[in-house]
């Protein structure tokens, strides 16, 4: 059976100055007005962790920033 290690990282809102993620009352969620440089900030986070062997499970956005949930296999 494969085993995993998990990690949760925090990324403050200051890193994403113009990212607007919102959900409507009916539950539809969208990213709006995202400048290219802000997408690059998120790509850099994803690529850095990916090179270290981490797989992104989920990202949760909040008013103070985001949480990223990661996992990677544990070697036997």
PyMOL Python script that loads the backbone (N, CA, C, O; Angstrom):
from pymol import cmd

cmd.read_pdbstr("""\
ATOM      1  N   UNK A   1       0.841  -1.172   0.000  1.00  0.00           N
ATOM      2  CA  UNK A   1       0.000   0.000   0.000  1.00  0.00           C
ATOM      3  C   UNK A   1       0.897   1.249   0.000  1.00  0.00           C
ATOM      4  O   UNK A   1       1.837   1.349   0.788  1.00  0.00           O
ATOM      5  N   UNK A   2       0.593   2.178  -0.880  1.00  0.00           N
ATOM      6  CA  UNK A   2       1.367   3.412  -0.955  1.00  0.00           C
ATOM      7  C   UNK A   2       1.034   4.325   0.216  1.00  0.00           C
ATOM      8  O   UNK A   2      -0.125   4.450   0.612  1.00  0.00           O
ATOM      9  N   UNK A   3       2.067   4.961   0.763  1.00  0.00           N
ATOM     10  CA  UNK A   3       1.888   5.880   1.891  1.00  0.00           C
ATOM     11  C   UNK A   3       2.255   7.286   1.432  1.00  0.00           C
ATOM     12  O   UNK A   3       3.056   7.459   0.514  1.00  0.00           O
ATOM     13  N   UNK A   4       1.657   8.294   2.083  1.00  0.00           N
ATOM     14  CA  UNK A   4       1.872   9.670   1.682  1.00  0.00           C
ATOM     15  C   UNK A   4       2.245  10.556   2.857  1.00  0.00           C
ATOM     16  O   UNK A   4       1.897  10.281   4.006  1.00  0.00           O
ATOM     17  N   UNK A   5       2.950  11.607   2.547  1.00  0.00           N
ATOM     18  CA  UNK A   5       3.247  12.688   3.476  1.00  0.00           C
ATOM     19  C   UNK A   5       2.420  13.880   2.999  1.00  0.00           C
ATOM     20  O   UNK A   5       2.274  14.086   1.795  1.00  0.00           O
ATOM     21  N   UNK A   6       1.880  14.660   3.923  1.00  0.00           N
ATOM     22  CA  UNK A   6       1.045  15.809   3.573  1.00  0.00           C
ATOM     23  C   UNK A   6       1.646  17.095   4.117  1.00  0.00           C
ATOM     24  O   UNK A   6       2.369  17.093   5.113  1.00  0.00           O
ATOM     25  N   UNK A   7       1.331  18.185   3.446  1.00  0.00           N
ATOM     26  CA  UNK A   7       1.810  19.500   3.858  1.00  0.00           C
ATOM     27  C   UNK A   7       0.740  20.536   3.525  1.00  0.00           C
ATOM     28  O   UNK A   7       0.059  20.433   2.504  1.00  0.00           O
ATOM     29  N   UNK A   8       0.602  21.522   4.386  1.00  0.00           N
ATOM     30  CA  UNK A   8      -0.301  22.645   4.130  1.00  0.00           C
ATOM     31  C   UNK A   8       0.542  23.908   4.199  1.00  0.00           C
ATOM     32  O   UNK A   8       1.234  24.146   5.189  1.00  0.00           O
ATOM     33  N   UNK A   9       0.486  24.715   3.151  1.00  0.00           N
ATOM     34  CA  UNK A   9       1.262  25.953   3.132  1.00  0.00           C
ATOM     35  C   UNK A   9       0.326  27.152   3.059  1.00  0.00           C
ATOM     36  O   UNK A   9      -0.741  27.093   2.449  1.00  0.00           O
ATOM     37  N   UNK A  10       0.750  28.240   3.695  1.00  0.00           N
ATOM     38  CA  UNK A  10      -0.009  29.496   3.683  1.00  0.00           C
ATOM     39  C   UNK A  10       0.693  30.490   2.777  1.00  0.00           C
ATOM     40  O   UNK A  10       1.921  30.564   2.748  1.00  0.00           O
ATOM     41  N   UNK A  11      -0.095  31.247   2.042  1.00  0.00           N
ATOM     42  CA  UNK A  11       0.441  32.258   1.143  1.00  0.00           C
ATOM     43  C   UNK A  11      -0.394  33.516   1.345  1.00  0.00           C
ATOM     44  O   UNK A  11      -1.570  33.540   0.982  1.00  0.00           O
ATOM     45  N   UNK A  12       0.203  34.574   1.926  1.00  0.00           N
ATOM     46  CA  UNK A  12      -0.550  35.768   2.298  1.00  0.00           C
ATOM     47  C   UNK A  12      -1.114  36.527   1.104  1.00  0.00           C
ATOM     48  O   UNK A  12      -0.590  36.457  -0.008  1.00  0.00           O
ATOM     49  N   UNK A  13      -2.186  37.248   1.365  1.00  0.00           N
ATOM     50  CA  UNK A  13      -2.857  38.033   0.329  1.00  0.00           C
ATOM     51  C   UNK A  13      -1.917  39.045  -0.313  1.00  0.00           C
ATOM     52  O   UNK A  13      -2.088  39.387  -1.483  1.00  0.00           O
ATOM     53  N   UNK A  14      -0.926  39.529   0.435  1.00  0.00           N
ATOM     54  CA  UNK A  14       0.008  40.506  -0.102  1.00  0.00           C
ATOM     55  C   UNK A  14       0.752  39.967  -1.327  1.00  0.00           C
ATOM     56  O   UNK A  14       1.194  40.746  -2.172  1.00  0.00           O
ATOM     57  N   UNK A  15       0.892  38.644  -1.429  1.00  0.00           N
ATOM     58  CA  UNK A  15       1.552  38.032  -2.578  1.00  0.00           C
ATOM     59  C   UNK A  15       0.672  38.072  -3.820  1.00  0.00           C
ATOM     60  O   UNK A  15       1.162  37.932  -4.940  1.00  0.00           O
ATOM     61  N   UNK A  16      -0.616  38.261  -3.620  1.00  0.00           N
ATOM     62  CA  UNK A  16      -1.592  38.231  -4.706  1.00  0.00           C
ATOM     63  C   UNK A  16      -2.426  39.504  -4.655  1.00  0.00           C
ATOM     64  O   UNK A  16      -3.617  39.463  -4.346  1.00  0.00           O
ATOM     65  N   UNK A  17      -1.806  40.613  -4.954  1.00  0.00           N
ATOM     66  CA  UNK A  17      -2.424  41.915  -4.767  1.00  0.00           C
ATOM     67  C   UNK A  17      -3.710  42.125  -5.561  1.00  0.00           C
ATOM     68  O   UNK A  17      -4.598  42.847  -5.109  1.00  0.00           O
ATOM     69  N   UNK A  18      -3.825  41.512  -6.728  1.00  0.00           N
ATOM     70  CA  UNK A  18      -4.986  41.808  -7.555  1.00  0.00           C
ATOM     71  C   UNK A  18      -5.789  40.575  -7.950  1.00  0.00           C
ATOM     72  O   UNK A  18      -6.558  40.619  -8.911  1.00  0.00           O
ATOM     73  N   UNK A  19      -5.622  39.499  -7.234  1.00  0.00           N
ATOM     74  CA  UNK A  19      -6.406  38.306  -7.525  1.00  0.00           C
ATOM     75  C   UNK A  19      -7.754  38.432  -6.832  1.00  0.00           C
ATOM     76  O   UNK A  19      -7.816  38.638  -5.620  1.00  0.00           O
ATOM     77  N   UNK A  20      -8.828  38.308  -7.594  1.00  0.00           N
ATOM     78  CA  UNK A  20     -10.178  38.388  -7.024  1.00  0.00           C
ATOM     79  C   UNK A  20     -10.881  37.061  -7.289  1.00  0.00           C
ATOM     80  O   UNK A  20     -11.242  36.758  -8.426  1.00  0.00           O
ATOM     81  N   UNK A  21     -11.068  36.286  -6.249  1.00  0.00           N
ATOM     82  CA  UNK A  21     -11.755  35.002  -6.347  1.00  0.00           C
ATOM     83  C   UNK A  21     -13.033  35.138  -5.544  1.00  0.00           C
ATOM     84  O   UNK A  21     -12.994  35.520  -4.375  1.00  0.00           O
ATOM     85  N   UNK A  22     -14.143  34.835  -6.147  1.00  0.00           N
ATOM     86  CA  UNK A  22     -15.393  34.998  -5.424  1.00  0.00           C
ATOM     87  C   UNK A  22     -16.389  33.918  -5.826  1.00  0.00           C
ATOM     88  O   UNK A  22     -16.252  33.286  -6.873  1.00  0.00           O
ATOM     89  N   UNK A  23     -17.383  33.721  -4.985  1.00  0.00           N
ATOM     90  CA  UNK A  23     -18.460  32.778  -5.263  1.00  0.00           C
ATOM     91  C   UNK A  23     -19.793  33.506  -5.146  1.00  0.00           C
ATOM     92  O   UNK A  23     -19.997  34.303  -4.229  1.00  0.00           O
ATOM     93  N   UNK A  24     -20.697  33.227  -6.080  1.00  0.00           N
ATOM     94  CA  UNK A  24     -22.021  33.822  -6.051  1.00  0.00           C
ATOM     95  C   UNK A  24     -22.910  33.036  -5.090  1.00  0.00           C
ATOM     96  O   UNK A  24     -22.518  31.982  -4.588  1.00  0.00           O
ATOM     97  N   UNK A  25     -24.088  33.550  -4.846  1.00  0.00           N
ATOM     98  CA  UNK A  25     -25.018  32.872  -3.937  1.00  0.00           C
ATOM     99  C   UNK A  25     -25.415  31.487  -4.426  1.00  0.00           C
ATOM    100  O   UNK A  25     -25.714  30.608  -3.618  1.00  0.00           O
ATOM    101  N   UNK A  26     -25.420  31.280  -5.758  1.00  0.00           N
ATOM    102  CA  UNK A  26     -25.787  29.962  -6.284  1.00  0.00           C
ATOM    103  C   UNK A  26     -24.620  28.978  -6.283  1.00  0.00           C
ATOM    104  O   UNK A  26     -24.769  27.838  -6.721  1.00  0.00           O
ATOM    105  N   UNK A  27     -23.440  29.422  -5.783  1.00  0.00           N
ATOM    106  CA  UNK A  27     -22.296  28.528  -5.663  1.00  0.00           C
ATOM    107  C   UNK A  27     -21.332  28.561  -6.833  1.00  0.00           C
ATOM    108  O   UNK A  27     -20.340  27.832  -6.825  1.00  0.00           O
ATOM    109  N   UNK A  28     -21.592  29.385  -7.837  1.00  0.00           N
ATOM    110  CA  UNK A  28     -20.677  29.520  -8.958  1.00  0.00           C
ATOM    111  C   UNK A  28     -19.474  30.341  -8.521  1.00  0.00           C
ATOM    112  O   UNK A  28     -19.633  31.441  -7.991  1.00  0.00           O
ATOM    113  N   UNK A  29     -18.269  29.815  -8.738  1.00  0.00           N
ATOM    114  CA  UNK A  29     -17.056  30.517  -8.324  1.00  0.00           C
ATOM    115  C   UNK A  29     -16.228  30.880  -9.550  1.00  0.00           C
ATOM    116  O   UNK A  29     -16.221  30.154 -10.544  1.00  0.00           O
ATOM    117  N   UNK A  30     -15.523  32.026  -9.468  1.00  0.00           N
ATOM    118  CA  UNK A  30     -14.742  32.485 -10.607  1.00  0.00           C
ATOM    119  C   UNK A  30     -13.571  33.346 -10.160  1.00  0.00           C
ATOM    120  O   UNK A  30     -13.588  33.950  -9.088  1.00  0.00           O
ATOM    121  N   UNK A  31     -12.560  33.384 -11.011  1.00  0.00           N
ATOM    122  CA  UNK A  31     -11.454  34.320 -10.858  1.00  0.00           C
ATOM    123  C   UNK A  31     -11.730  35.485 -11.804  1.00  0.00           C
ATOM    124  O   UNK A  31     -12.064  35.277 -12.971  1.00  0.00           O
ATOM    125  N   UNK A  32     -11.593  36.684 -11.309  1.00  0.00           N
ATOM    126  CA  UNK A  32     -11.834  37.874 -12.123  1.00  0.00           C
ATOM    127  C   UNK A  32     -10.650  38.811 -12.030  1.00  0.00           C
ATOM    128  O   UNK A  32      -9.971  38.871 -11.005  1.00  0.00           O
ATOM    129  N   UNK A  33     -10.404  39.540 -13.104  1.00  0.00           N
ATOM    130  CA  UNK A  33      -9.391  40.597 -13.120  1.00  0.00           C
ATOM    131  C   UNK A  33      -8.039  40.116 -12.598  1.00  0.00           C
ATOM    132  O   UNK A  33      -7.456  40.736 -11.708  1.00  0.00           O
ATOM    133  N   UNK A  34      -7.549  39.025 -13.145  1.00  0.00           N
ATOM    134  CA  UNK A  34      -6.276  38.476 -12.692  1.00  0.00           C
ATOM    135  C   UNK A  34      -5.179  38.887 -13.677  1.00  0.00           C
ATOM    136  O   UNK A  34      -5.113  38.352 -14.784  1.00  0.00           O
ATOM    137  N   UNK A  35      -4.312  39.837 -13.281  1.00  0.00           N
ATOM    138  CA  UNK A  35      -3.205  40.235 -14.155  1.00  0.00           C
ATOM    139  C   UNK A  35      -2.221  39.079 -14.351  1.00  0.00           C
ATOM    140  O   UNK A  35      -2.091  38.208 -13.491  1.00  0.00           O
ATOM    141  N   UNK A  36      -1.542  39.085 -15.478  1.00  0.00           N
ATOM    142  CA  UNK A  36      -0.608  38.011 -15.810  1.00  0.00           C
ATOM    143  C   UNK A  36       0.460  37.832 -14.741  1.00  0.00           C
ATOM    144  O   UNK A  36       0.819  36.701 -14.414  1.00  0.00           O
ATOM    145  N   UNK A  37       0.976  38.929 -14.190  1.00  0.00           N
ATOM    146  CA  UNK A  37       2.036  38.784 -13.183  1.00  0.00           C
ATOM    147  C   UNK A  37       1.543  38.077 -11.934  1.00  0.00           C
ATOM    148  O   UNK A  37       2.331  37.423 -11.252  1.00  0.00           O
ATOM    149  N   UNK A  38       0.264  38.191 -11.617  1.00  0.00           N
ATOM    150  CA  UNK A  38      -0.284  37.507 -10.451  1.00  0.00           C
ATOM    151  C   UNK A  38      -0.430  36.005 -10.718  1.00  0.00           C
ATOM    152  O   UNK A  38      -0.243  35.195  -9.810  1.00  0.00           O
ATOM    153  N   UNK A  39      -0.754  35.638 -11.931  1.00  0.00           N
ATOM    154  CA  UNK A  39      -0.800  34.217 -12.308  1.00  0.00           C
ATOM    155  C   UNK A  39       0.597  33.631 -12.188  1.00  0.00           C
ATOM    156  O   UNK A  39       0.765  32.495 -11.745  1.00  0.00           O
ATOM    157  N   UNK A  40       1.598  34.408 -12.581  1.00  0.00           N
ATOM    158  CA  UNK A  40       2.985  33.964 -12.498  1.00  0.00           C
ATOM    159  C   UNK A  40       3.392  33.689 -11.060  1.00  0.00           C
ATOM    160  O   UNK A  40       4.123  32.731 -10.809  1.00  0.00           O
ATOM    161  N   UNK A  41       2.942  34.495 -10.110  1.00  0.00           N
ATOM    162  CA  UNK A  41       3.242  34.270  -8.692  1.00  0.00           C
ATOM    163  C   UNK A  41       2.726  32.888  -8.275  1.00  0.00           C
ATOM    164  O   UNK A  41       3.444  32.127  -7.627  1.00  0.00           O
ATOM    165  N   UNK A  42       1.500  32.569  -8.640  1.00  0.00           N
ATOM    166  CA  UNK A  42       0.932  31.264  -8.290  1.00  0.00           C
ATOM    167  C   UNK A  42       1.666  30.140  -9.004  1.00  0.00           C
ATOM    168  O   UNK A  42       1.925  29.098  -8.401  1.00  0.00           O
ATOM    169  N   UNK A  43       2.009  30.328 -10.279  1.00  0.00           N
ATOM    170  CA  UNK A  43       2.766  29.311 -11.015  1.00  0.00           C
ATOM    171  C   UNK A  43       4.100  29.018 -10.340  1.00  0.00           C
ATOM    172  O   UNK A  43       4.510  27.860 -10.254  1.00  0.00           O
ATOM    173  N   UNK A  44       4.776  30.049  -9.866  1.00  0.00           N
ATOM    174  CA  UNK A  44       6.071  29.864  -9.211  1.00  0.00           C
ATOM    175  C   UNK A  44       5.934  29.027  -7.952  1.00  0.00           C
ATOM    176  O   UNK A  44       6.772  28.166  -7.682  1.00  0.00           O
ATOM    177  N   UNK A  45       4.889  29.271  -7.183  1.00  0.00           N
ATOM    178  CA  UNK A  45       4.645  28.468  -5.976  1.00  0.00           C
ATOM    179  C   UNK A  45       4.410  27.009  -6.364  1.00  0.00           C
ATOM    180  O   UNK A  45       4.996  26.102  -5.773  1.00  0.00           O
ATOM    181  N   UNK A  46       3.553  26.789  -7.355  1.00  0.00           N
ATOM    182  CA  UNK A  46       3.234  25.425  -7.780  1.00  0.00           C
ATOM    183  C   UNK A  46       4.464  24.703  -8.323  1.00  0.00           C
ATOM    184  O   UNK A  46       4.705  23.545  -7.984  1.00  0.00           O
ATOM    185  N   UNK A  47       5.237  25.380  -9.161  1.00  0.00           N
ATOM    186  CA  UNK A  47       6.416  24.746  -9.744  1.00  0.00           C
ATOM    187  C   UNK A  47       7.499  24.461  -8.713  1.00  0.00           C
ATOM    188  O   UNK A  47       8.159  23.424  -8.785  1.00  0.00           O
ATOM    189  N   UNK A  48       7.692  25.354  -7.764  1.00  0.00           N
ATOM    190  CA  UNK A  48       8.701  25.143  -6.726  1.00  0.00           C
ATOM    191  C   UNK A  48       8.370  23.891  -5.908  1.00  0.00           C
ATOM    192  O   UNK A  48       9.236  23.044  -5.684  1.00  0.00           O
ATOM    193  N   UNK A  49       7.129  23.780  -5.470  1.00  0.00           N
ATOM    194  CA  UNK A  49       6.728  22.609  -4.684  1.00  0.00           C
ATOM    195  C   UNK A  49       6.726  21.344  -5.546  1.00  0.00           C
ATOM    196  O   UNK A  49       7.093  20.271  -5.067  1.00  0.00           O
ATOM    197  N   UNK A  50       6.317  21.462  -6.814  1.00  0.00           N
ATOM    198  CA  UNK A  50       6.311  20.314  -7.717  1.00  0.00           C
ATOM    199  C   UNK A  50       7.707  19.747  -7.930  1.00  0.00           C
ATOM    200  O   UNK A  50       7.886  18.530  -7.969  1.00  0.00           O
ATOM    201  N   UNK A  51       8.696  20.624  -8.069  1.00  0.00           N
ATOM    202  CA  UNK A  51      10.087  20.161  -8.224  1.00  0.00           C
ATOM    203  C   UNK A  51      10.563  19.408  -6.989  1.00  0.00           C
ATOM    204  O   UNK A  51      11.435  18.544  -7.083  1.00  0.00           O
ATOM    205  N   UNK A  52      10.000  19.728  -5.843  1.00  0.00           N
ATOM    206  CA  UNK A  52      10.364  19.045  -4.596  1.00  0.00           C
ATOM    207  C   UNK A  52       9.567  17.756  -4.401  1.00  0.00           C
ATOM    208  O   UNK A  52       9.681  17.107  -3.362  1.00  0.00           O
ATOM    209  N   UNK A  53       8.761  17.384  -5.397  1.00  0.00           N
ATOM    210  CA  UNK A  53       8.028  16.124  -5.336  1.00  0.00           C
ATOM    211  C   UNK A  53       6.615  16.215  -4.791  1.00  0.00           C
ATOM    212  O   UNK A  53       5.954  15.189  -4.630  1.00  0.00           O
ATOM    213  N   UNK A  54       6.131  17.426  -4.500  1.00  0.00           N
ATOM    214  CA  UNK A  54       4.791  17.597  -3.946  1.00  0.00           C
ATOM    215  C   UNK A  54       3.753  17.707  -5.057  1.00  0.00           C
ATOM    216  O   UNK A  54       3.993  18.336  -6.087  1.00  0.00           O
ATOM    217  N   UNK A  55       2.614  17.095  -4.836  1.00  0.00           N
ATOM    218  CA  UNK A  55       1.462  17.186  -5.743  1.00  0.00           C
ATOM    219  C   UNK A  55       0.392  18.046  -5.066  1.00  0.00           C
ATOM    220  O   UNK A  55       0.034  17.809  -3.912  1.00  0.00           O
ATOM    221  N   UNK A  56      -0.113  19.039  -5.791  1.00  0.00           N
ATOM    222  CA  UNK A  56      -1.160  19.892  -5.250  1.00  0.00           C
ATOM    223  C   UNK A  56      -2.464  19.109  -5.171  1.00  0.00           C
ATOM    224  O   UNK A  56      -2.883  18.483  -6.145  1.00  0.00           O
ATOM    225  N   UNK A  57      -3.103  19.148  -4.004  1.00  0.00           N
ATOM    226  CA  UNK A  57      -4.397  18.498  -3.822  1.00  0.00           C
ATOM    227  C   UNK A  57      -5.522  19.514  -3.976  1.00  0.00           C
ATOM    228  O   UNK A  57      -6.511  19.263  -4.664  1.00  0.00           O
ATOM    229  N   UNK A  58      -5.355  20.672  -3.321  1.00  0.00           N
ATOM    230  CA  UNK A  58      -6.420  21.681  -3.360  1.00  0.00           C
ATOM    231  C   UNK A  58      -5.861  23.033  -2.937  1.00  0.00           C
ATOM    232  O   UNK A  58      -4.889  23.116  -2.186  1.00  0.00           O
ATOM    233  N   UNK A  59      -6.496  24.089  -3.435  1.00  0.00           N
ATOM    234  CA  UNK A  59      -6.194  25.454  -3.015  1.00  0.00           C
ATOM    235  C   UNK A  59      -7.482  26.055  -2.478  1.00  0.00           C
ATOM    236  O   UNK A  59      -8.539  25.935  -3.097  1.00  0.00           O
ATOM    237  N   UNK A  60      -7.388  26.702  -1.323  1.00  0.00           N
ATOM    238  CA  UNK A  60      -8.538  27.368  -0.716  1.00  0.00           C
ATOM    239  C   UNK A  60      -8.215  28.851  -0.615  1.00  0.00           C
ATOM    240  O   UNK A  60      -7.225  29.233   0.010  1.00  0.00           O
ATOM    241  N   UNK A  61      -9.045  29.686  -1.224  1.00  0.00           N
ATOM    242  CA  UNK A  61      -8.851  31.125  -1.201  1.00  0.00           C
ATOM    243  C   UNK A  61      -9.647  31.744  -0.058  1.00  0.00           C
ATOM    244  O   UNK A  61     -10.761  31.312   0.241  1.00  0.00           O
ATOM    245  N   UNK A  62      -9.068  32.753   0.574  1.00  0.00           N
ATOM    246  CA  UNK A  62      -9.744  33.507   1.619  1.00  0.00           C
ATOM    247  C   UNK A  62      -9.325  34.956   1.538  1.00  0.00           C
ATOM    248  O   UNK A  62      -8.461  35.304   0.732  1.00  0.00           O
ATOM    249  N   UNK A  63      -9.913  35.803   2.349  1.00  0.00           N
ATOM    250  CA  UNK A  63      -9.610  37.229   2.273  1.00  0.00           C
ATOM    251  C   UNK A  63      -8.185  37.546   2.699  1.00  0.00           C
ATOM    252  O   UNK A  63      -7.653  38.590   2.321  1.00  0.00           O
ATOM    253  N   UNK A  64      -7.550  36.669   3.479  1.00  0.00           N
ATOM    254  CA  UNK A  64      -6.185  36.908   3.940  1.00  0.00           C
ATOM    255  C   UNK A  64      -5.129  36.195   3.105  1.00  0.00           C
ATOM    256  O   UNK A  64      -3.940  36.278   3.413  1.00  0.00           O
ATOM    257  N   UNK A  65      -5.547  35.495   2.050  1.00  0.00           N
ATOM    258  CA  UNK A  65      -4.603  34.779   1.205  1.00  0.00           C
ATOM    259  C   UNK A  65      -5.141  33.419   0.825  1.00  0.00           C
ATOM    260  O   UNK A  65      -6.348  33.243   0.657  1.00  0.00           O
ATOM    261  N   UNK A  66      -4.244  32.456   0.689  1.00  0.00           N
ATOM    262  CA  UNK A  66      -4.697  31.120   0.321  1.00  0.00           C
ATOM    263  C   UNK A  66      -3.934  30.068   1.098  1.00  0.00           C
ATOM    264  O   UNK A  66      -2.825  30.295   1.580  1.00  0.00           O
ATOM    265  N   UNK A  67      -4.567  28.906   1.204  1.00  0.00           N
ATOM    266  CA  UNK A  67      -3.946  27.708   1.752  1.00  0.00           C
ATOM    267  C   UNK A  67      -3.809  26.719   0.606  1.00  0.00           C
ATOM    268  O   UNK A  67      -4.729  26.554  -0.195  1.00  0.00           O
ATOM    269  N   UNK A  68      -2.666  26.069   0.531  1.00  0.00           N
ATOM    270  CA  UNK A  68      -2.451  25.036  -0.479  1.00  0.00           C
ATOM    271  C   UNK A  68      -2.212  23.718   0.245  1.00  0.00           C
ATOM    272  O   UNK A  68      -1.435  23.652   1.198  1.00  0.00           O
ATOM    273  N   UNK A  69      -2.878  22.686  -0.210  1.00  0.00           N
ATOM    274  CA  UNK A  69      -2.765  21.347   0.375  1.00  0.00           C
ATOM    275  C   UNK A  69      -1.992  20.469  -0.590  1.00  0.00           C
ATOM    276  O   UNK A  69      -2.334  20.384  -1.770  1.00  0.00           O
ATOM    277  N   UNK A  70      -0.943  19.810  -0.088  1.00  0.00           N
ATOM    278  CA  UNK A  70      -0.022  19.035  -0.914  1.00  0.00           C
ATOM    279  C   UNK A  70       0.122  17.616  -0.374  1.00  0.00           C
ATOM    280  O   UNK A  70      -0.141  17.353   0.799  1.00  0.00           O
ATOM    281  N   UNK A  71       0.549  16.696  -1.262  1.00  0.00           N
ATOM    282  CA  UNK A  71       0.924  15.358  -0.812  1.00  0.00           C
ATOM    283  C   UNK A  71       2.063  14.849  -1.690  1.00  0.00           C
ATOM    284  O   UNK A  71       2.235  15.279  -2.831  1.00  0.00           O
ATOM    285  N   UNK A  72       2.832  13.928  -1.130  1.00  0.00           N
ATOM    286  CA  UNK A  72       3.868  13.230  -1.910  1.00  0.00           C
ATOM    287  C   UNK A  72       4.071  11.860  -1.302  1.00  0.00           C
ATOM    288  O   UNK A  72       3.893  11.663  -0.100  1.00  0.00           O
ATOM    289  N   UNK A  73       4.445  10.916  -2.149  1.00  0.00           N
ATOM    290  CA  UNK A  73       4.649   9.551  -1.665  1.00  0.00           C
ATOM    291  C   UNK A  73       5.812   9.474  -0.677  1.00  0.00           C
ATOM    292  O   UNK A  73       6.793  10.209  -0.788  1.00  0.00           O
ATOM    293  N   UNK A  74       5.680   8.577   0.278  1.00  0.00           N
ATOM    294  CA  UNK A  74       6.769   8.272   1.212  1.00  0.00           C
ATOM    295  C   UNK A  74       7.462   7.026   0.704  1.00  0.00           C
ATOM    296  O   UNK A  74       6.816   6.015   0.427  1.00  0.00           O
ATOM    297  N   UNK A  75       8.780   7.099   0.580  1.00  0.00           N
ATOM    298  CA  UNK A  75       9.550   5.934   0.120  1.00  0.00           C
ATOM    299  C   UNK A  75       9.544   4.856   1.199  1.00  0.00           C
ATOM    300  O   UNK A  75       9.658   5.153   2.388  1.00  0.00           O
ATOM    301  N   UNK A  76       9.412   3.604   0.773  1.00  0.00           N
ATOM    302  CA  UNK A  76       9.398   2.506   1.750  1.00  0.00           C
ATOM    303  C   UNK A  76      10.738   2.339   2.455  1.00  0.00           C
ATOM    304  O   UNK A  76      10.884   1.459   3.304  1.00  0.00           O
TER     305      UNK A  76
END
""", "prot")
cmd.dss("prot")
cmd.show_as("cartoon", "prot")
cmd.util.cbc("prot")
cmd.orient("prot")
